[in-house]
Amino acid sequence: SRLVAMVLVAGRSLVGAMLRASFLRSVRCISIPFFCTFARGIFEETVNYCTLTGRGPVTLDLPPCGRYILRAEGRTAPDKGGHFMLNIEHLTKTYGDKKAVDDLTLHIAPGEIYGFIGHNGAGKTTTLKSVVGILQFDQGEITIDGKSIKANPLGCKREMAYIPDNPDLYDYMTGIKYLNFIADVFGVDAQTRQARIRTYADAFELTGDLAQPIAAYSHGMKQKLSIIAAWLHDPKVIIMDEPFVGLDPKAAHLLKGMMREVCDNGGAIFFSTHVLEVAEKLCDKVAIIKGGRLIRSGTMEEVKGDDSLEEVFLELEAE
């Protein structure tokens, strides 16, 4: 998919106006060079350029006539049947004779917080571990931003983050060593990692404990450290299994805001939870799984109607 805007360059003001065009909404910023041609000569300036949600990368062509062609190639904004950040098609996973997940299909578009609900043993964790490549599955296909988790697992994992239901970390490491280890794995440069660690550790009130070994952390502190580590490389898709367990109310509120920010910037969130009140207020869409099979999914309004999510869930579980 391509978006092409052609603009005649007449001066700096027009360049600024061009950058404020409706398709250049402020989301994920990168820096690219623009070669601006004027009557007095050619000069180069760097512009902080923000791409439209889900579009990139961006290339610049400068033809001899002095016109600029901005071409955004790659991902397109979601529409019916369009691009999905996470695409699960006919997923089936068995353990012996038991189907833990049975022909599950879900589509999660950029900008969506998608809740995943079900009783213990319904297949939620098996699904999430299949999505992130921890478990091999028997049938179906899973893609992350168009990449197959089977055919290109490393490519998928570069673009996503996973927070399991139990934060099993390297207890012998200190908090800061663990975060630097994760940043090294994902190739986050020193300046960027320092800024993000400082921002998130301060927000979660964990800065003073980063020099302590993880073995000394409480469950809630480990959960906070896992969240910071997940956000370090600015993932497009974040998969979380019961992320609010162990968090105090302030940390839970902060995490909700971080989740919404990821989606506002064109990413997607897929998470399981038993806290139905949180799911009802936070999620754009929700899926309910029972016995490994999807029994209802859609927008929150489509799933619950005039009832509460808790009422709908209990009614479906009783059927």
Salt bridges, closest charged atoms under 4 A:
GLU45 OE1 - ARG12 NH1 2.80
ASP61 OD2 - ARG71 NH1 2.53
GLU73 OE2 - ARG2 NH2 2.93
GLU89 OE2 - HIS107 NE2 2.71
ASP102 OD1 - LYS99 NZ 3.58
ASP102 OD2 - ARG293 NH1 2.79
ASP103 OD1 - HIS90 ND1 2.87
GLU112 OE2 - LYS285 NZ 3.10
ASP145 OD2 - ARG75 NH1 3.53
ASP145 OD1 - HIS83 NE2 2.90
ASP145 OD2 - LYS236 NZ 3.06
GLU159 OE2 - LYS147 NZ 2.62
GLU159 OE2 - LYS236 NZ 3.64
ASP171 OD1 - LYS222 NZ 3.64
ASP184 OD1 - ARG193 NH2 2.74
GLU205 OE2 - LYS250 NZ 2.66
ASP234 OD2 - ARG28 NH1 3.83
GLU242 OE2 - HIS274 NE2 3.39
ASP248 OD2 - LYS224 NZ 3.17
GLU280 OE2 - LYS304 NZ 3.64
ASP284 OD2 - ARG260 NH1 3.26
GLU317 OE1 - HIS119 NE2 3.94
